[in-house]
Amino acid sequence: MKVIISGDHAGMTLRNEVKSLLDEMNIEYEDVGCSCETSVDYPDYALPAAERVANGEFDRGILICGTGIGMSISANKVKGIRCALVHDVYSAKATRQHNDSNILAMGERVIGPALAREIAKTWLETEFEGGRHERRVGKISAYELGQ
C-alpha cells in the first residue's frame, strides 16, 4: 500500500503522529502537506493529494486540517474520490467496509493524537466488503460519470 498524506497549518501535529504510525506499519508514504504554522488555504493541499489518489499514483490518502471538514469537502470534488471525515474508530472501519473510502480526513482540533493513530490504523487495516456495498459505491461512480 502506498499512501499520500497532506494537511494545512492546523494539522501539523496529527500529521506527524500519523506519519509515525505509517513508519511503524512499514507503509510507504509521501507527505505533501505544508511545513509552516502560518495560515494557508486547505484546498491547495487537499486537491493535489486527492488528484494523485484518483489517478492511481497512491492507493489511499490521509488529509488533516483543524476540523477535517475543509479537506474532506475539497477532496470529494475530485472525481473518483470517496473521502470520509472520521473522528471515531467505528466510522473508520465502516467507511472502509461499506463505502470503500480512499481518503481519510481528520481534524486536529477535534481529536487527540492517540485517537487519530487508532482511527488511521483501523482505516488502513480494514478491507472493503464488496457485495451489496459494491453496488452502492458503483452508483456513486456512475453518477460521477454522468450515467
VMD Tcl script that draws the C-alpha trace (Angstrom):
set ca {
  {0.00 0.00 0.00}
  {1.17 3.49 -0.88}
  {-0.33 6.48 0.98}
  {-0.20 10.21 0.36}
  {-0.61 12.42 3.42}
  {-1.31 16.12 3.45}
  {-2.54 18.85 5.70}
  {-2.67 22.55 6.29}
  {-1.14 24.62 9.09}
  {-3.76 23.42 11.57}
  {-2.99 19.73 11.05}
  {0.76 19.50 11.53}
  {0.81 17.75 14.91}
  {-1.63 14.99 13.95}
  {0.07 14.62 10.58}
  {3.35 13.88 12.36}
  {1.59 11.32 14.57}
  {0.11 9.59 11.54}
  {3.49 9.58 9.79}
  {4.98 7.84 12.84}
  {2.21 5.26 12.63}
  {2.86 4.70 8.93}
  {6.56 4.19 9.70}
  {5.66 1.64 12.41}
  {3.33 -0.16 9.99}
  {6.01 -0.14 7.26}
  {3.64 1.65 4.88}
  {5.21 3.70 2.12}
  {4.00 7.29 2.12}
  {4.69 10.75 0.78}
  {3.94 13.86 2.85}
  {2.88 16.79 0.67}
  {1.42 18.93 3.45}
  {2.51 22.40 4.42}
  {5.53 22.77 6.65}
  {4.60 26.02 8.34}
  {2.30 27.26 11.08}
  {1.31 30.30 9.03}
  {-2.27 30.17 7.77}
  {-2.59 28.52 4.34}
  {-5.58 27.55 2.19}
  {-6.62 23.90 2.70}
  {-7.76 23.33 -0.93}
  {-4.16 23.97 -2.04}
  {-3.15 20.86 -0.08}
  {-6.25 18.67 -0.36}
  {-6.90 18.87 -4.10}
  {-3.43 17.87 -5.39}
  {-3.29 14.96 -2.94}
  {-6.77 13.79 -3.93}
  {-5.88 14.01 -7.62}
  {-2.88 11.74 -7.02}
  {-5.11 9.15 -5.35}
  {-7.69 9.44 -8.13}
  {-5.10 8.91 -10.86}
  {-3.78 5.78 -9.14}
  {-0.40 7.10 -8.08}
  {-1.37 6.34 -4.46}
  {-3.72 3.69 -3.09}
  {-5.06 5.91 -0.33}
  {-4.72 9.35 1.19}
  {-4.93 10.91 4.62}
  {-5.79 14.61 4.99}
  {-5.64 16.62 8.20}
  {-6.70 20.18 8.99}
  {-8.26 21.86 12.01}
  {-11.63 20.12 11.72}
  {-11.12 17.88 8.70}
  {-14.19 19.47 7.10}
  {-12.46 21.72 4.57}
  {-10.09 18.97 3.49}
  {-12.90 16.43 3.05}
  {-15.13 18.83 1.10}
  {-12.22 19.73 -1.18}
  {-11.11 16.13 -1.75}
  {-14.63 15.00 -2.57}
  {-14.73 17.43 -5.51}
  {-12.19 15.21 -7.30}
  {-13.81 12.55 -9.48}
  {-13.14 9.08 -8.10}
  {-12.53 10.18 -4.53}
  {-14.56 8.94 -1.61}
  {-13.16 10.92 1.29}
  {-14.60 10.22 4.72}
  {-14.34 12.66 7.61}
  {-13.84 10.42 10.64}
  {-13.44 11.14 14.33}
  {-14.20 7.70 15.82}
  {-12.93 4.16 15.30}
  {-16.32 2.64 14.39}
  {-16.77 5.05 11.47}
  {-13.19 4.43 10.31}
  {-13.95 0.74 9.99}
  {-17.40 1.23 8.48}
  {-16.27 3.68 5.83}
  {-13.73 1.18 4.55}
  {-16.05 -1.85 4.78}
  {-19.14 -0.22 3.32}
  {-18.01 2.81 1.31}
  {-14.55 1.78 0.09}
  {-13.30 5.23 1.10}
  {-9.94 6.01 -0.44}
  {-9.15 9.12 1.58}
  {-9.45 9.66 5.33}
  {-9.87 13.18 6.73}
  {-9.41 14.07 10.39}
  {-9.43 17.26 12.44}
  {-6.59 18.10 14.79}
  {-8.77 20.47 16.80}
  {-11.38 17.73 17.23}
  {-9.42 14.64 18.29}
  {-6.15 13.93 20.04}
  {-3.09 12.09 18.78}
  {-3.83 8.68 20.35}
  {-7.31 8.53 18.86}
  {-6.04 9.77 15.48}
  {-3.50 6.93 15.41}
  {-6.17 4.36 16.30}
  {-8.53 5.71 13.63}
  {-5.83 5.74 10.96}
  {-4.63 2.24 11.87}
  {-8.17 0.84 11.74}
  {-8.87 2.60 8.44}
  {-5.63 1.36 6.88}
  {-6.15 -2.25 8.00}
  {-9.82 -2.58 7.06}
  {-10.78 -4.02 3.68}
  {-13.82 -3.21 1.54}
  {-16.51 -5.88 1.97}
  {-17.93 -5.61 -1.55}
  {-21.25 -7.41 -2.04}
  {-24.26 -5.14 -1.64}
  {-21.87 -2.29 -0.82}
  {-20.18 -2.64 -4.20}
  {-23.50 -1.92 -5.93}
  {-23.92 1.25 -3.86}
  {-20.39 2.51 -4.47}
  {-20.95 1.72 -8.16}
  {-23.95 4.06 -8.19}
  {-21.76 6.88 -6.90}
  {-19.15 6.20 -9.59}
  {-21.84 6.07 -12.30}
  {-23.22 9.41 -11.16}
  {-19.75 10.95 -11.35}
  {-19.50 9.72 -14.93}
  {-22.92 11.19 -15.80}
  {-24.57 7.78 -16.29}
}
mol new
graphics top color blue
foreach p $ca { graphics top sphere $p radius 0.5 }
foreach p [lrange $ca 0 end-1] q [lrange $ca 1 end] { graphics top cylinder $p $q radius 0.2 }
display resetview
